[in-house]
């Protein structure tokens, strides 16, 4: 794969050039933010870097809907790959000798499983999917079976989403096929997961003409994003009520948990307030409230708090050290701030390099000092 990565003074951040059969496609953070983010949440610089890294490493063209960057609320962003990409790449491989896939059904009060190509017998229910991939030189095909209950897509209220309700056989068959292809060709599909494997719904299918995409930094003369100071959430607050704050500990740049709770309340009540606060965060180069300093949070609250009202008395808590401090005698000594899990400090050796799926998908993580593989990264 031949790709170029360059940093340009008139185009903030990493620019990726992907060479495709239909021509070169250029991506940069500004284009990603404007045209390629799905969902209602604000993506961070780290999440965009991971998306660009995967597109570059796997030569994916998001304008053809080969890859999606999805962000809902404050949840970590998700990167998914279209199923068609898995099949197209398999067909181009000289080792690929075809595949079979279907569903697994079971009748009520029966232990016997029925394997079909895609139609469930009357009176039975779908309990899983199966797939086989045949490769040159293999005596037996690689076979995968997946449990329907593990992958059925859910809405926020816990009910099954539309696609899985209307086309359960199609969806679980796709999950099984994608997993079989990924196991059969691990180097080809490293870090790539289909939308059927991850809870997503309503992704756009219409392709985007790259010729119509405006590079807002280069072509419209937009000024480069200002260089902002790098902040560390060095104030740790402990003893929080998890039912109120969603956690028992919180790292911030000085803003207290009560300030952040009050700001979130104002943001939920009025979208205009949420937009104003988000612009404030963008001005300091971050997307999370926890990066606000105490005086910055208080300034926002003074503007938003109705006249004549006073805030509730703050909880009795003080910062306990800084974000570099270990949490107990047995805590790892290689903790870092995770940009995809705000407020969390994770072990480089025990989590980042062994468990983190986002790092595996991108092939690197700048938060722990790694560069893309082609630039001397760790993976």
N, C-alpha and C positions, 0 to 999 in steps of 0.2 A: 504494500500500500504506500502510495506516495502522497504525503500531505505536507503542507508548510504551515508553520506557526510563527507569527511575528507580532511584536508590540509596536504600535505606531503612535507617534505623538499626537496626531489629530484624531485618533480613534481609541478611546480608553479601553484598556483590557486586552485580552487575548483575541487575535483574529485567526480564524481557521479557514483554510482553503481545502475543499474536498473535491477531488477529481472524479467525476462521474461520467458514464457513457454519453450523457447529453451535454457535457461541458462542466467547467469549474463552478463550484458554488462557494461563496464566501459568507462566513458567519462571524459575528462579533457580539459582545454582550448587549449592545443597544438594539441590534436587529432581533436578538432572541427575546428581549423584554417586549418589544413592540409587536412582533408578529407570531411568536412561537410558544408563548406561555399559555397553558390551558388551566382553568380553575379561577378561583377568586382570591387567592392569597398572594402576598408580595414575595417574590423569589429573592434570595440572597446572592451575593457575589460568589460565594462558595458553590451554591447549587447551580448557578449558570456555568461556572468553571467546570463542574463535573459533567454537565450536559455537553458542553463544547468538547471536553476531553473524550467522552464516549463517542460522539459523532465523528471526531477526528480518528480515534483509534480503530473504530469499526467501519469507517467510511460510510456513515449513514447520512442520507439527505432528508432533513426534516421538512423541506418544502414539498416533498413527495409523500409526506406523512409516513416516512419510514421510522421516525422517532418522535416521541412526544415528551415535553417537560410539563408536569402537572403539579399544581400547588393549590391545596385547599386550606384556607385559614392559616393558622400557625403550625400546621402539621408539616413534617419534613416533606420536601418535594419528592416526586416519584418520576422516574424515567422509564418509559416503556417502549418496546419495539413492535412494529406491526408484524403479524404472523406471516404475511407474504414475504417479508425479508428472510425469514427462516427457510421457507420453501425455495425461494429463488436461489439462495446460496447453496442449498443442498443440491439442486438440479445442476448447478455449475461445477460441482465436485465430480472428479473422475471416479472417486471411490463410492459414490452414492448409487445404490442399485434398487431404489424404490422404497416405499413404505406402505404400511397398512395401519388403520386406526378405526376405532369404534367406541361403543359404550358398554357398560356392564349393568345388567338389570337383575332385579330380584323380586319374586312374588311375595306377598304378605305371608308370614309364618312359614316361609320356605328357606332352607339353608343353601340350596343350590343357586349358583350364580349363572346367569345367561349372558354370553358374549355375542354381540351383534355388530353389524357395520354402522348402525346409527338409529335403528327403529326399535323401540322398547315394546315387548309383547303386551297385549291387553291384560290389564290387571296387575302389571308389574310396575316398579318404580326404578328410576335411575339411581344407582349407588356409586358409580364411578366411570372412568374412561380408561382405554387401553390404546397402546400404539406400538408398532414394530418398525425398526429401521434396518434395512439391509445394506451392508457395506462389502466392498470387494475384499476377498481374502478371509472373511469371517465365516466360520462353519455354521454358526447360528446367528439369527438376527438379534439386535438389542431390543428388549421388550420392557415397556414401562406400564404400570397400572397406577392410577391416581384415585383418591377418595373424593367423591362428589362433595361431601360435607366440608372438606378442608378448603375448597376453592370457590364454592358458590358465592357470588357477589352479593353484598348486603348494602342497604341504605343506612343512613345515620340512625334511623329508628330501629334497625335490626331486621327489617323485612327484606325479602329477596328483591334485588333490583330488576328493572324491566327486561334487560337482555337475558338474564338467567331465568326469569319467569317464563318468557316467551320461547326461548330456544335453549333449554337446558342441555339437550343432547349435543347440539352444535358446540356449545361453549366448553363442556367437559372433554369432548373429543379433541378440541384445539389445545387444551391444556396438556393432555397426554402426548399429543404429537410434538408440541414444542419442547417438552421435557425430554422426549426420546431423541429428538434432533440435537439438543444441547449436550446430552450425554454421549451421543455418537460422534459429535464434532466439537469437542470442548474448546479447542483453539479458535474455531470459527465463530462461536457464539459466546465468548467470554463477556460477562457483564450484561448480557442481553436477556430481558424478560418481556414476555408478551402482555398485552393488556388483559387477557383472559386469566393470567396468573395473579394479577394485582387488582384490587377493587377500584375499578374506574368505570365510568359510564358517560356516554354522550360525547365522545371525542370527535372532532371534525374530520371529515373524509375528503373534503375538497382540497385539491392540491393548490399550492401557491406558486405563481409565476415569479421566479427570481428576478426577472427583468423589471417587474413592477414594484419590487421591494426598494424602498428608499433608505439608503445608508444615512441616517439622520445626523451622524457626526461629520461625515465627509462631504456629502452632496448638498445638505442644507446649511452647511457652515455652522453647525451647532458647536458651541465651545466645549472643550473637553471637560469632563467631570472634575470638579476641584479635588485636589489632593487633600484627603482628610487624615487627621491624626488617628493612629491605631489605638484603640482603647481596650483595656482589659477589665473584665468584671471582677474587681479586686475586693468587693465588699460582700461577705457571705452572711446572710441572715438565717438563723436557725430557729426551731421551735414554732414554725408556722402551722396553722390549722389547715390540714390537707383538704378538708371539705370546702374551705373558702378560697385558698390560694392554688390548689391543685398539686401542691408539693409541700414538703416539710422544711426544705432548705432552698434558698434562692441566692444566686450571685448577681450582683448589679454593679454599675459604675458609680453608685452613690445613691440613686433613687431608692427610697424605702419601699417595702412591699405594700404598705398602705397607700402610698402615692400611686404606685402602678395599678393597684386595684381600683382606685378612684378614677384614674384615667381610662381604664378599660370600660368602666361603667358608662362614662360619658361617650366613649367611642361606639358602644353598642346602641346607645339611645339615638344617635344622630350620625348619619353617614358623612355629613359635611365635617363634623368634628373628627371623625376617623380619618378623613382625607387630610385635614389640616395637621393632625398629629403625625401622619405618615410622611407628609412633606417635611416636617421638622426632623424626623428620623433620617430621611434621605439627605437632608442638609448636613448631617454629621457623618454620613456614610454608612449607616446601619439600618436594619429593618425591625429590630426588636426593642421593645420599651425598656428592657433591662440595661440597655447601653446608655440611658439617660443619666446625667448627674443629678444630684439632689436639687440644686438650684434650677436646673432646666425643667425638671418635673414640676417643681413648685410654680415656676413661671407659667407653664401651661395650665396648671390647675387654677391659678388665680384668674386666668382669662376665661375659664370654662365654668367655674363654680358660681352658682346663682348668688346675686347680691344678698347680703344679710344672713347667709348661712355659714356655719362653721363645720369643719371636718370632724368626724368621730375621733375620739381620743385614740392615738396610735397604740398598737400592741407593745408590751414591754419586751423589746428585743434589741439587741445591738449586733453589729457585725462581729463575727468571731474569726478574726484573722483575715487572710486574703485568699484569693482563688487558687493560689499556688500551695496553700497549706494542705497537708494531708488530713484525712478525716479519721483519726484514730491511729493507734500504733501499727496496725497491720495494713494500712492503706498503701497502695502502690506509690512509688516515688516518681512516676512518669506521667502524672495527670496533665491533661491539656483541655482547654475550652473547646467544646464541639460546636462548630457553627451551624450544624444541622439539628442540634438538640439543645436549644437555648437553655442556659442555666445548668447544664450537665458538664461535669468534668470527668473525663474518661481516661482510662489507662491506655497508653500507646501500645504496650505489649499485649495486654489482656483483652483489649477490645478493638482498637483502631486497626491493628495489623492482623487480627485473627477473625473478627466477627463482622465488622462494618461492611454491609452490602454496598453502600454508596461508594466507598473507596474501591471495592473490588470492581464495581461497574465502570468507574472512571479510569481505573488503573493508577491512580495517584491521589494524594490529598495534600494540598498546600498548607493545611493547618498543622501538619506534623513535619513540615519542611521538605515534602517530596515534590518532584517535578513530573511532568508527563513522561512516560517510558522512553519516548524518542529523545528526550532532553536529559537523560541520565537519571530517571526516576527509580524508585525502589522495586517496582513490580517487574 
